[in-house]
Amino acid sequence: MDPAESQSQSQSQSQSQSQPRPHRVVVLALAGLLPFELGIPHRIFGRAKDPAGRPLYEILTCGLAPGAVPTDADFAIQVGHGPELLATADTVVVPASYELGPVHAEGRLTPELAAALAHIRPGTRLVSICTGGYVLAAAGYLDGRRATTHWSWAEHFQRTFPAVLVDPGVLYTDDGDVLTSAGVAAGIDLCLYIVRRDHGAAVANDVARRTVVPPHRDGGQAQFIERPVPGPQQASTTAARAWVLDRLHEPLRLTDLARQEAMSVRTFTRRFREESGVSPGEWIVGQRVERARTLLERTGLPMEQVAREAGFGTAQSLRKHVQAALGVSPTAYRRTFRETEAVDGAAGASGGRNGEGVHAS
């Protein structure tokens, strides 16, 4: 071999070895699956890239056996991998299957599915979309854990699996290495959340923009449960929320928000909770945390300035809310997800105005 060619090949191998392989996501396609849900992991994880444009995830699909898998639509999908692929996964995703085909009415797995799940290595992250949670629950993965599913199945889910801590009001749950989502489109919310947890808000927001969906939806399933449709005379709180997003750095009062919709404070608060699933105060804190995350990732601003621009007023208040929402300090978050190498600014607590709250909830 030519010495130059040998050196080039050696450098290429060295670079390949120095670059970590993408996180492998294996989607388990079961008979009767919903094609829309099957596509969610491929669409969301497949759009996540590092700053150099390299994919952060590798997404593969397997079935209980290679071959055609029937769906709830008028077509089947062709799957090239069998359940052995599950042994190679860093994350396993189980989308919904029509009428819970692989799970008996008593909440037991079919022997074929139980054998397939046995390939999953301990410590693999497990994710379910909608009624895919029945598979995880029947396998015992959700015992003693908080989980959710489509709101119309929540009561049945709880009766079938009494050891599971079912929360029917949320879009998704995170119990460390086991995550579950509510129905259908909530799978998008959960997959975006996982991207955000793995790689930060900037990457997740970029995926959301490319997919033309919001990077984060407010509230939970309660807003989607069937109820009488409000009449056209009932105004929404959309204008107030848009008004707030332009003023997160300012002190915000509930009376100011209500005034944007020409409502009384009491009516506005009730309507806001009905539409978003949370109180105005909770929603504003969540938006301020998101603003802080963006500033921590994309700038080297000192913590006091991040706190002021996000609306928390002081670094101490910023630290409290970021720690509560994300489980880490602002400094640790910046160290993990900062887009550039330089980090100038340290967290510190000092006096100053605190513009963090709406004074009612």
GUSE-947071 format. One line per 10 residues: their letters; for each residue x, y, z of C-alpha. Coordinates in Angstrom, 1 decimal, m for minus. Example, Ala and Ser with C-alpha at 12.3 -4.5 7.8 and 13.67 -1.06 7.14 Angstrom:
2
as	12.3:m4.5:7.8; 13.7:m1.1:7.1
***
This chain:
361
mdpaesqsqs	0.0:0.0:0.0; 1.2:3.5:m0.8; 2.6:5.2:2.4; 0.4:8.3:1.9; m2.6:6.1:1.4; m1.8:4.1:4.5; m1.4:7.3:6.5; m4.7:8.6:5.2; m6.5:5.4:6.1; m4.9:5.4:9.6
qsqsqsqsqp	m6.1:9.0:10.1; m9.5:8.1:8.9; m9.7:5.2:11.3; m8.4:7.3:14.2; m11.1:10.0:13.5; m13.7:7.3:13.3; m12.6:5.9:16.6; m12.6:9.3:18.2; m16.2:10.0:17.2; m18.7:8.3:19.4
rphrvvvlal	m21.3:6.3:17.6; m24.8:7.7:17.5; m27.2:6.6:20.3; m29.1:3.6:18.9; m32.9:3.8:19.1; m34.7:0.6:18.2; m38.5:0.8:17.6; m40.5:m2.3:18.2; m43.2:m2.7:15.6; m46.0:m4.9:16.7
agllpfelgi	m49.1:m6.2:14.8; m51.8:m3.6:14.6; m49.5:m0.7:15.1; m50.5:2.9:14.2; m48.3:4.1:11.3; m48.3:7.6:12.6; m46.8:6.6:15.9; m44.3:4.3:14.3; m43.0:7.3:12.3; m42.6:9.6:15.3
phrifgrakd	m39.2:8.3:16.6; m37.8:8.2:13.1; m38.9:11.8:12.4; m37.8:13.4:15.7; m34.6:11.5:16.6; m33.7:11.4:12.9; m33.6:15.2:12.7; m31.3:15.7:15.7; m27.8:16.7:14.6; m24.6:17.9:16.3
pagrplyeil	m23.0:21.3:15.3; m21.1:19.6:12.6; m24.3:18.1:11.1; m23.7:14.6:12.2; m26.7:12.5:13.4; m27.0:12.1:17.1; m29.2:9.0:16.9; m29.4:5.9:14.8; m33.0:4.7:14.4; m33.8:1.1:13.5
tcglapgavp	m37.0:m0.9:13.5; m37.6:m4.5:14.4; m40.5:m6.8:14.7; m41.2:m10.1:16.5; m39.9:m11.6:13.3; m38.6:m10.1:10.0; m41.3:m9.6:7.4; m44.6:m7.9:7.0; m46.2:m6.3:10.1; m50.0:m5.5:9.7
tdadfaiqvg	m51.1:m2.0:10.8; m54.4:m0.5:11.7; m54.4:1.1:8.2; m55.0:m0.6:4.8; m51.3:m1.5:4.4; m48.6:m3.4:6.1; m45.0:m2.4:6.7; m42.0:m4.6:5.8; m39.5:m5.0:8.7; m36.1:m6.3:8.0
hgpellatad	m34.9:m7.0:11.6; m36.1:m9.6:14.2; m36.2:m9.1:18.0; m32.5:m9.9:18.3; m31.9:m6.2:17.4; m33.3:m5.2:20.8; m30.1:m6.5:22.4; m28.1:m3.7:20.6; m30.4:m0.8:21.6; m29.5:2.1:23.9
tvvvpasyel	m33.2:3.1:23.8; m36.2:0.9:22.9; m39.4:2.6:21.8; m42.8:0.7:21.8; m45.5:2.6:19.8; m49.2:1.8:20.3; m50.8:m1.3:18.7; m54.4:m1.5:17.8; m56.5:m3.3:20.5; m53.4:m4.1:22.4
gpvhaegrlt	m52.9:m7.3:20.4; m49.6:m8.4:22.0; m51.0:m8.1:25.6; m53.7:m10.5:27.0; m56.8:m9.0:28.6; m55.4:m10.0:31.9; m52.4:m7.9:31.4; m50.0:m10.7:30.4; m47.6:m10.7:27.5; m47.9:m13.3:24.7
pelaaalahi	m45.1:m15.8:24.9; m43.7:m14.5:21.6; m43.5:m10.9:22.9; m42.1:m12.0:26.3; m39.3:m13.8:24.4; m38.6:m10.8:22.3; m38.4:m8.4:25.3; m35.9:m10.8:27.0; m33.3:m9.6:24.4; m33.3:m6.1:26.0
rpgtrlvsic	m30.2:m5.5:28.1; m30.4:m4.2:31.7; m30.1:m0.4:31.8; m31.6:0.1:28.3; m33.8:3.2:28.3; m37.4:2.2:27.6; m40.0:4.5:26.0; m43.7:3.9:25.2; m46.1:5.9:23.1; m49.8:5.8:23.9
tggyvlaaag	m51.0:2.2:24.6; m47.5:0.9:24.0; m47.3:1.4:27.8; m49.3:m1.8:28.2; m46.3:m3.7:26.9; m43.9:m2.1:29.4; m46.5:m2.6:32.2; m47.2:m6.2:31.3; m43.4:m6.9:31.3; m43.2:m5.4:34.9
yldgrratth	m41.1:m2.4:33.8; m43.6:0.1:35.3; m44.3:m1.5:38.7; m44.0:1.2:41.3; m43.3:3.8:38.7; m45.2:6.8:37.5; m46.6:6.3:34.0; m49.3:7.5:31.6; m51.2:6.5:28.5; m54.0:7.8:26.4
wswaehfqrt	m56.6:9.4:28.6; m59.4:7.2:27.3; m57.4:4.1:28.4; m56.1:5.4:31.7; m58.8:3.9:33.9; m58.5:0.5:32.2; m54.7:0.7:32.4; m54.8:1.3:36.2; m57.3:m1.5:36.7; m55.2:m3.9:34.7
fpavlvdpgv	m51.9:m2.9:36.3; m52.6:m1.8:39.9; m48.9:m1.6:40.7; m48.3:1.2:38.2; m48.7:4.8:39.4; m50.9:6.0:36.5; m51.1:9.8:36.0; m53.8:10.4:33.4; m53.4:14.2:33.3; m49.9:14.6:31.8
lytddgdvlt	m48.5:14.4:28.2; m45.6:12.3:29.3; m43.7:11.0:32.3; m40.0:10.6:33.0; m38.9:8.0:35.6; m35.3:8.0:34.6; m34.7:5.0:32.4; m38.4:4.5:31.7; m40.5:7.1:30.0; m44.2:7.0:28.8
sagvaagidl	m46.4:9.2:26.8; m50.1:9.9:26.4; m51.9:9.3:23.1; m50.7:9.7:19.6; m49.2:13.2:19.2; m47.9:13.2:22.8; m45.3:10.9:21.4; m43.9:13.9:19.6; m43.7:15.8:22.9; m42.0:12.9:24.6
clyivrrdhg	m39.4:12.4:21.9; m38.6:16.1:21.8; m38.3:16.0:25.5; m35.8:13.1:25.3; m33.8:15.0:22.7; m33.8:18.1:25.0; m32.8:15.9:28.0; m30.0:14.3:26.0; m28.6:17.2:24.0; m30.2:20.5:25.3
aavandvarr	m32.8:22.9:24.3; m31.0:24.3:21.2; m30.9:20.9:19.5; m34.5:20.1:20.5; m35.7:23.5:19.3; m34.0:23.0:16.0; m35.7:19.6:15.5; m39.1:21.2:16.5; m38.6:24.0:13.9; m37.7:21.5:11.2
tvvpphrdgg	m40.7:19.4:12.1; m43.0:22.5:12.3; m44.2:21.7:15.8; m43.9:23.6:19.1; m40.7:22.6:21.1; m42.9:22.3:24.2; m46.6:22.1:24.7; m48.1:23.6:27.8; m50.3:21.6:30.2; m51.4:18.0:30.0
qaqfierpvp	m54.1:15.7:28.7; m56.8:17.4:30.7; m57.2:20.0:28.0; m58.0:17.2:25.4; m60.5:15.2:27.3; m63.9:15.4:25.7; m66.1:18.2:26.9; m68.6:20.6:25.4; m67.1:22.9:22.8; m66.9:26.5:24.0
gpqqasttaa	m69.1:28.9:22.2; m67.5:31.5:19.9; m68.2:34.3:22.4; m65.7:32.7:24.8; m62.3:34.4:24.2; m59.1:32.5:24.6; m55.9:33.6:26.5; m53.7:33.5:23.4; m53.1:37.2:23.2; m52.1:37.4:26.9
rawvldrlhe	m49.5:34.6:26.4; m48.0:36.3:23.4; m47.9:39.6:25.4; m46.0:37.8:28.2; m43.4:36.2:25.9; m42.3:39.7:24.9; m41.9:40.7:28.5; m40.5:37.8:30.4; m37.7:40.0:31.7; m40.2:42.4:33.4
plrltdlarq	m42.2:42.0:36.6; m45.6:40.5:35.5; m48.9:40.9:37.4; m51.9:38.8:36.9; m54.1:41.9:36.6; m51.9:42.9:33.6; m52.5:39.6:31.9; m56.2:39.6:32.5; m56.4:43.2:31.0; m54.9:41.9:27.7
eamsvrtftr	m58.1:39.7:27.3; m60.5:42.3:28.9; m61.4:39.7:31.6; m61.6:39.8:35.3; m58.7:38.1:37.1; m60.9:35.3:38.3; m62.3:34.6:34.8; m58.9:34.9:33.2; m57.3:32.5:35.7; m60.0:29.9:35.2
rfreesgvsp	m59.9:30.2:31.4; m56.1:30.0:31.4; m56.0:26.8:33.4; m58.7:25.3:31.1; m56.7:26.1:28.0; m53.1:25.4:29.2; m53.6:22.9:32.0; m51.6:25.0:34.4; m52.0:28.3:36.3; m50.6:31.5:34.8
gewivgqrve	m47.9:31.6:37.4; m46.7:28.1:36.6; m46.8:28.8:32.9; m44.7:31.9:33.2; m42.1:30.2:35.4; m41.8:27.5:32.7; m41.3:30.0:29.9; m38.7:31.8:32.0; m36.8:28.5:32.5; m36.9:27.9:28.8
rartllertg	m35.5:31.4:28.2; m32.8:30.7:30.7; m31.9:27.4:29.0; m31.4:29.2:25.7; m29.2:31.9:27.2; m27.1:29.3:29.1; m26.6:27.3:26.0; m25.9:30.0:23.5; m24.3:32.8:25.4; m21.5:33.3:28.0
lpmeqvarea	m23.5:35.9:29.9; m22.8:36.1:33.7; m25.5:34.3:35.8; m26.9:37.6:37.2; m27.5:38.8:33.6; m29.1:35.5:32.6; m31.3:35.8:35.6; m32.4:39.3:34.8; m33.0:38.6:31.1; m35.0:35.5:31.8
gfgtaqslrk	m37.1:37.3:34.4; m35.8:35.6:37.6; m34.2:38.8:38.9; m31.3:37.2:40.8; m28.9:34.4:40.3; m30.2:32.8:43.5; m33.8:32.8:42.1; m32.5:31.5:38.7; m30.6:28.6:40.5; m33.7:27.7:42.5
hvqaalgvsp	m36.0:27.4:39.5; m33.6:25.8:37.1; m32.7:23.2:39.8; m36.3:22.5:40.4; m37.2:22.2:36.7; m34.1:20.4:35.3; m32.6:18.7:38.3; m29.2:20.5:37.9; m27.8:23.9:38.6; m27.5:26.6:35.9
tayrrtfret	m23.7:26.2:35.9; m23.9:22.4:35.5; m26.5:22.8:32.7; m24.3:25.3:30.9; m21.2:23.0:31.2; m23.2:20.2:29.6; m25.0:22.0:26.8; m23.0:25.1:26.0; m22.6:25.4:22.2; m19.1:26.9:22.4
eavdgaagas	m16.2:26.0:24.6; m15.8:29.3:26.4; m17.9:29.8:29.5; m17.4:33.3:31.0; m19.6:34.0:34.0; m20.2:32.1:37.2; m23.3:31.7:39.3; m23.6:33.9:42.3; m26.3:35.3:44.5; m26.7:39.0:45.1
ggrngegvha	m29.4:41.4:45.7; m31.7:43.0:43.0; m35.2:43.1:41.9; m37.0:39.8:41.6; m39.4:39.8:38.7; m40.1:36.1:38.8; m43.7:35.8:39.6; m47.3:36.5:38.9; m48.8:37.3:42.2; m51.7:34.9:41.9
s	m52.2:31.4:40.6
***
